Amino acid sequence: MLDNRNYRKLWYKQPASEWVESLPIGSGRLGGMVFGGIEHERIQLNEDTLWSGRPKDKNNYTAFNYLAEAREFIFAGEYLKAQRLIEKHMLGRYTESYQPLGNLYIDSKIEGQVSEYRRELDLNTAVVTVSYAAGGAKYVRQVFCSAPDQAVVIRFTCDQAHKISFKARLASSHRFKTGSEADNQLILDGRCPVYTAPSYAKEIEHQIIYEDDVSQGMNYRILVQANLRGGTAEINQGKLEVKNADQVTLILIAATSYNGFDKNPALEGKEPKKLCADMMQRISNRTYEQILEEHVKDYQALFSRVELNLGEPLYPDLPTDQWLAQVKTAPLDPALVALYFDYGRYLLIASSRPGTQPANLQGIWNEHVQPPWSSNYTTNINVEMNYWLAEVCNLAECHTPLFDMIEELAVTGKKTAEVHYKCRGWATNHNVDLWRHAAPVGGSARWAFWPMASAWLTQHLWEHYAFGGDINFLKQRAYPLMKKAALFFLDWLILDKDGNLITCPSTSPENDFVSESGQRAAISCGSTMDMSLIWELFTNCTEASRILDIDSDFRHELEGARDQLLPLRIGCHGQLQEWYYDFEEAEPGHRHVSHLFGLYPGKQILKHKHPVLSSACEVTLKRRIENGGGHTGWSCAWLICLFARLEKAESAYEYVETLLRRSTYNNLFDAHPPFQIDGNFGGTAGIAEMLLQSHADELNILPALPQAWSEGYVTGLRARGGFEVDIYWEHSELTYAKIRSRLDSTCRIRYKKPIKVKCCGQMVEVEQNSDGLCVITTAAGSVYEIEPLN
């Protein structure tokens, strides 16, 4: 097949005319959006710790006083009264908002007519290149964000001498001032608001609040330095003016006063001036070529682990925006799917690295002071979806910022559990910010009252262990956090009239039902998602306890409680029931399919072990879709994953098509709309899930391969149990697979036809069990070759 690297590029014949056409770069901490202008370039900037506000105790200290009354209303069938009571007395204040850092503007005058314009993002190198010809000269501008150096680097070259002249300036949406400490440096110092209301909370009188007191609000600095070959540089009226250079490299450094989720960034913060000076000193004596080489080496160490090839492009000469437009009128080009898959991996590498903040609703890219949904961490699906691809796509290191946030939430969430619910352990509701807000926010209870996040978040800790087998991680980080989350739910669960353990109050996130009395409400008890989340947590926690050989009494308590949980049930339409009672949905095509958590990303419902429940999930999906479900980008991505788990290849592929056709901007960002990055990450995870699954304690090879991908290969995917897998296929049939075992373990392989296995050229004994699985015993470091039997 073709060399896939040639098509791992997003490219365009014109500059970006709006933000969602610009190209993202990122180091995990520092991010930029490159517009690629000719005479007027804009690079919009972000830094992942730049948020409004400061640490505050936003818990509602009277909320618990109303819990018993809310439960009485619910058990009496007065769901709307319970909801109104909760909204009046048991919610809290909104989170803070992720902030834009600023903009770097570069203005120049180009002589002659411009031709041969090209703007591209090369996913092989994580470098944006803008090139064009004018006045007989060829101009090239390269931009990247280096993780090793934590800097945005911009290089200007021309094939003729003395042709590079421009004026660069910095600006910000916040209160700021600019200055300089050298002829080749430009500085911006700014300060964030102490409060920013969500853009949808119009009832709040003061939407954005700055304090004149310098002891309030986060401070930050941007520092730009120009390194020239030929020509001159000087500061003139707040602008860095370069004249008649042969080559210019701009180095952009930024830092904030953030010093931890529990420290006031103004009173206890770090010093941005010193941080920027130290970073600039480390990079300033190195050449552009050295900086670029280290950047590419660091990036490729992550990106090159996985390769997906689905064949040669149908439209190899089309720029990306025109290629994407073909999806609306013609069959989806499989090569575009491969590019989208690679782009999702690129975005995670660019927005989530060890030591950074986790990727938020927009990754790290945001231009608004009041961004959509505060660009925060929404825990009832979105932040978890951001990391579905991390383990399977061999980016486990990029998963670690989420673990750091979970540890911090266990601190703030402990107080929320005590104050709001009088429970042990820790609890987090549906919105989180930099300051690790864990309490319910304001607004409607349909989203705000959801103390279930710790159960979902800690699943990611278990998954990291399940894929990698790191026993020290399980013992030192994962299990203690999982155990404390489980303690909360042991206390939060109550008995129903039939002796089942249930949650109360409970919601199915952001969805409403219609009660028997005809009232529309969100609050009831024992929603299916709640039960599945707790089942997942208790199952993972008991298994961790067994592996570590600790806490046997606690393990038995969890096992007993898990067996007493309200079981999954099938409703009158044959669907998986969403609520305690078989209510009708107020919005049958709702974007959330929360009650299917047990199918994906959970493991409570397994295709080959639970056929009845799996069929009920399929009915649920059919009903949602018939009524307009999957209409947001992330919701569409979730459908891909769910259909993949059901091994419905063509249905999964239909929503890959839909994601690209209906929910993708020209720069391939996901369109909720507006932009949310979760659809990119969920789409990438879904594509991987169509090719390899391992959640059922087996390696399921090509479980949902659509006819459109009749030929291809994928290398480097990871599977639970410590395996790394390459898969090759032709004519929609497996031709060859390679399994690298990182642990001494048993490997169960599922494929639709019999297989043979070799290791070091020798046939391996294969046990065929009653479930149709081929079972082999693997040794750490060994490679096993799989082929179909003739």
SULTATA-V221249 format. One record per backbone hydrogen bond with DSSP energy under -1.0 kcal/mol. CO is the residue of the C=O (numbers start at 1). NH is the residue of the N-H. E is the energy in kcal/mol with one decimal. If there is no record, write none. Layout:
# SULTATA-V221249
CO/NH/E
CO/NH/E
This chain:
# SULTATA-V221249
3/6/-1.4
4/7/-1.6
5/8/-1.2
8/123/-2.6
10/121/-2.8
11/320/-2.6
12/119/-2.2
18/21/-2.1
19/22/-1.2
20/667/-1.3
23/34/-2.9
25/32/-2.4
29/48/-2.5
30/27/-2.6
31/46/-2.4
32/25/-2.6
33/44/-2.0
34/23/-2.4
35/16/-2.8
39/108/-2.5
41/106/-2.4
42/35/-2.1
43/104/-2.4
44/33/-2.2
45/101/-2.1
45/102/-1.3
46/31/-2.7
47/50/-2.1
49/51/-1.1
50/99/-2.8
56/58/-1.0
60/63/-1.2
63/66/-1.9
64/67/-1.5
66/70/-2.2
67/71/-2.3
68/72/-2.1
69/73/-2.3
70/74/-2.1
71/75/-2.7
72/76/-1.3
73/78/-2.9
74/77/-1.7
77/79/-1.3
78/82/-1.9
79/83/-2.4
80/84/-2.5
81/85/-2.2
82/86/-2.4
83/87/-2.6
84/88/-1.7
85/89/-2.4
86/90/-2.6
97/52/-2.3
102/45/-3.2
103/171/-1.9
104/43/-2.3
105/169/-2.3
106/41/-2.9
107/167/-2.8
115/133/-3.2
118/131/-2.6
119/12/-2.5
120/129/-2.5
121/10/-2.3
122/126/-2.3
122/127/-1.0
127/122/-2.4
128/143/-3.0
129/120/-2.3
130/141/-2.9
131/118/-2.3
132/139/-3.1
133/115/-2.4
134/137/-2.0
137/134/-2.5
138/159/-1.6
139/132/-1.9
140/157/-2.6
141/130/-3.0
142/155/-2.8
143/128/-3.2
144/153/-3.1
146/150/-1.0
146/151/-1.2
151/146/-2.8
152/252/-2.9
153/144/-2.0
154/250/-3.2
155/142/-2.3
156/248/-2.0
157/140/-2.3
164/245/-2.8
166/242/-3.0
167/107/-3.0
168/240/-3.1
169/105/-2.7
171/103/-2.8
175/191/-1.8
177/189/-2.7
179/187/-2.7
182/185/-1.6
184/226/-2.8
186/224/-2.9
187/179/-2.2
188/222/-2.6
189/177/-2.2
190/220/-2.1
193/53/-1.8
195/209/-2.7
198/201/-1.5
200/202/-1.8
201/204/-1.6
207/197/-3.4
209/194/-2.4
209/195/-1.4
213/216/-1.7
218/192/-2.8
219/257/-2.0
220/190/-2.4
221/255/-2.0
222/188/-2.4
223/253/-3.0
224/186/-2.6
225/251/-2.7
227/249/-2.5
229/246/-2.6
229/247/-1.3
232/243/-2.3
234/241/-3.3
236/239/-1.1
239/236/-3.0
240/168/-2.8
241/234/-1.8
242/166/-1.8
243/232/-1.9
245/164/-2.3
247/229/-2.5
248/156/-3.3
249/227/-2.7
250/154/-2.5
251/225/-2.4
252/152/-2.3
253/223/-3.1
255/221/-2.5
257/270/-1.5
260/263/-1.5
264/268/-3.0
271/275/-2.3
272/276/-2.7
273/277/-2.1
274/278/-2.6
275/279/-2.3
276/280/-2.7
277/281/-2.1
278/282/-1.7
279/283/-1.2
280/284/-2.2
283/286/-1.7
287/291/-2.2
288/292/-2.9
289/293/-2.3
290/294/-2.1
291/295/-2.2
292/296/-2.8
293/297/-2.3
294/298/-2.4
295/299/-2.6
296/300/-3.0
297/301/-1.4
299/302/-1.5
299/303/-2.6
300/304/-1.9
302/305/-1.2
303/306/-1.1
307/715/-2.3
309/713/-2.2
315/318/-1.5
319/323/-2.7
320/324/-2.8
321/325/-1.7
322/326/-1.2
324/327/-1.2
325/328/-1.2
326/329/-1.2
326/330/-2.5
333/336/-1.4
333/337/-1.2
334/338/-2.0
335/339/-1.9
336/340/-2.4
337/341/-2.5
338/342/-2.4
339/343/-2.5
340/344/-2.0
341/345/-1.5
342/346/-2.6
343/347/-2.7
344/348/-1.7
345/349/-2.2
346/350/-2.3
347/351/-1.2
348/352/-1.5
350/28/-2.5
353/356/-2.6
360/363/-2.2
361/677/-2.8
362/365/-2.4
363/360/-2.3
371/374/-2.2
372/375/-2.2
373/376/-1.5
374/98/-2.1
376/361/-1.8
377/432/-2.1
378/383/-2.7
381/385/-2.5
382/386/-1.7
384/387/-1.6
385/388/-1.4
389/393/-2.5
390/395/-3.1
391/394/-1.7
392/718/-2.4
396/399/-1.3
397/400/-1.2
399/402/-1.2
400/404/-2.0
401/405/-1.9
402/406/-2.2
403/407/-2.2
404/408/-1.8
405/409/-2.6
406/410/-1.8
408/412/-1.8
409/413/-3.4
412/416/-1.6
413/417/-2.5
413/427/-1.6
414/418/-1.8
415/419/-3.1
416/420/-2.4
417/423/-2.1
428/453/-1.7
430/379/-2.1
432/377/-2.6
433/436/-1.9
438/429/-1.8
441/92/-1.2
444/447/-1.3
444/448/-2.6
445/449/-1.1
446/510/-3.1
448/450/-1.1
452/455/-1.1
452/456/-1.1
453/457/-3.1
454/458/-2.0
457/460/-1.4
458/462/-1.7
459/463/-2.5
460/464/-1.9
461/465/-1.7
462/466/-3.1
463/467/-2.4
464/468/-1.8
465/469/-3.7
466/721/-3.3
469/471/-1.1
470/474/-2.0
471/475/-2.3
472/476/-3.0
473/477/-2.3
473/478/-2.3
474/479/-2.8
477/481/-1.2
478/482/-2.6
479/483/-3.1
480/484/-1.8
481/485/-1.9
482/486/-2.5
483/487/-2.2
484/488/-1.4
485/489/-1.6
486/490/-2.3
487/491/-1.6
488/492/-2.2
489/493/-2.1
494/502/-3.1
496/499/-1.6
500/496/-2.4
501/566/-2.0
502/494/-2.7
503/526/-2.9
506/524/-2.7
508/511/-2.3
512/586/-2.1
513/521/-2.1
515/518/-2.0
519/515/-3.1
521/513/-3.0
524/506/-1.9
527/531/-2.1
528/532/-2.5
529/533/-2.9
530/534/-2.3
531/535/-2.4
532/536/-2.4
533/537/-2.4
534/538/-3.0
535/539/-2.4
536/540/-2.7
537/541/-2.8
538/542/-2.3
539/543/-2.0
540/544/-2.4
541/545/-2.3
542/546/-2.0
543/547/-2.6
544/548/-2.6
545/550/-1.9
551/555/-2.5
552/556/-2.3
553/557/-2.0
554/558/-2.4
555/559/-2.6
556/560/-2.3
557/561/-2.3
558/562/-2.9
559/563/-2.0
562/565/-1.1
564/501/-2.6
569/577/-2.7
571/574/-1.9
575/571/-3.2
578/528/-2.2
581/583/-2.3
584/514/-2.3
587/590/-1.8
593/596/-2.0
594/597/-1.8
596/599/-1.7
596/600/-2.0
597/602/-2.8
598/605/-2.6
606/609/-1.1
606/610/-3.1
610/614/-2.5
611/615/-2.1
612/616/-2.0
613/617/-2.1
614/618/-1.9
615/619/-2.2
616/576/-1.0
616/620/-2.3
617/621/-2.4
618/622/-2.3
619/623/-2.5
620/624/-2.4
621/625/-2.7
622/626/-2.5
623/627/-1.0
624/629/-2.8
625/628/-2.0
632/636/-2.4
633/637/-2.0
634/638/-2.1
635/639/-1.8
636/640/-1.5
637/641/-1.7
638/642/-2.5
639/643/-2.8
640/644/-2.1
641/645/-2.0
642/646/-1.6
643/648/-2.7
644/647/-1.4
647/649/-1.0
648/652/-2.6
649/653/-2.5
650/654/-2.0
651/655/-1.4
652/656/-1.2
653/657/-2.6
654/658/-2.2
655/659/-1.9
656/660/-1.8
657/661/-2.8
658/662/-3.0
659/663/-1.1
663/671/-2.6
665/668/-2.2
669/665/-2.9
670/676/-1.2
674/672/-3.0
677/681/-1.9
678/682/-3.4
679/683/-2.4
680/684/-2.1
681/685/-2.3
682/686/-2.4
683/687/-2.1
684/688/-2.0
685/689/-2.3
686/690/-1.5
688/691/-1.0
688/692/-2.1
690/704/-2.2
691/702/-2.6
693/700/-3.0
699/750/-3.3
700/693/-1.7
706/709/-1.4
710/732/-3.0
712/729/-2.5
713/309/-3.0
714/727/-3.2
715/307/-1.8
717/725/-3.4
719/723/-1.7
722/742/-3.3
723/719/-2.6
724/740/-3.2
725/717/-1.4
726/738/-2.3
727/714/-2.4
728/735/-2.6
728/736/-1.6
729/712/-2.0
730/733/-2.1
733/730/-2.4
736/728/-2.9
737/786/-3.4
738/726/-2.5
739/784/-2.9
740/724/-2.0
741/781/-3.1
745/778/-3.4
747/776/-2.6
748/699/-3.8
749/774/-2.8
750/701/-2.5
754/789/-2.1
756/787/-2.2
757/764/-3.0
758/785/-3.1
759/762/-1.7
762/759/-2.7
767/775/-3.1
769/772/-1.7
773/769/-2.5
774/749/-3.2
775/767/-2.4
776/747/-3.2
778/745/-1.1
779/782/-2.1
782/741/-2.4
784/739/-3.1
785/758/-2.3
786/737/-2.1
787/756/-3.1
